[in-house]
């Protein structure tokens, strides 16, 4: 499951827009007041996506794989 993030400052509003590409589909994560809030919004969105995907796969993938997905920690490299 590959995902790309895009955090962009809107010079007109001064807010940060966040989008994520998941499996070739663009997802709007939201608009945030600060870059830190935008980063956290990205992390929360991706974490929820992974957990929901894992729940859909439960019983269809090995239990170790399911557990690994549920325990995945999302981070953004500095």
N, C-alpha and C positions, 0 to 999 in steps of 0.2 A: 504494500500500500504506500504509494509515493505521494507526497503532497508538497506543494510549493506555497510560500507565503508572500504576500505583497502588502507592505505597510507604506502608505503614501500620505504625505502631509498635503492637505488642501490649503493652498495659500490664501484663498478667499475667506474660508471659514476659520482657519487656524486649527482645524480638527484633523485627526488621523483616520483614514479609511483603511479597512483591512479586508482583503479578499484571500481566498485560498483555492488552489486548483487541486481537486481530488479526482483521480482517474480521468483526467481530461475535462472535467466539468468545473466551471468557476462557481464558487460559493461566496456569497457576501457574508462576512463575519460580523461587520458592524462599523460604527463610527465612534471614535473615542476622543476625549479631550487632550490626553497626553500620549506621548510615545510609549511610556511605561504601561499605561492602561491598554493601549493597542497591543502591545506584546503579550500582556496577560490575557487579553481577550482572545488572541490567537491560540495561546496555550490551552485555555479552557475549552475553546471550540474543538480543537484537534483531539484533546483528551476525551471529550464527550463522544466525538465521532468514533474513536478507537473502541471505547467501551461499548457503544451501541452496536458496532460492527461485530465485536467479539460475542455479544449476546445473541446476535443473529446466527453466528457460526457455531454456537455451543451445541455439542452433540454431532456436529458435522466435521469437526477437526479434532485431532488428538487433544486430550485434556491438557497436556503440557503447553500446547499452542494457545489454547483458550486462556490458561493461567498467565502466560507470558503477555498476552494482549491486555488482560485486566490489570496487570502489574506494571505496564509500560509507563515510563515517566517522560513527559514531553518537556523539552527544553529548547531554547533558542540560543545558538552559538553567538557569542559576543562579536 
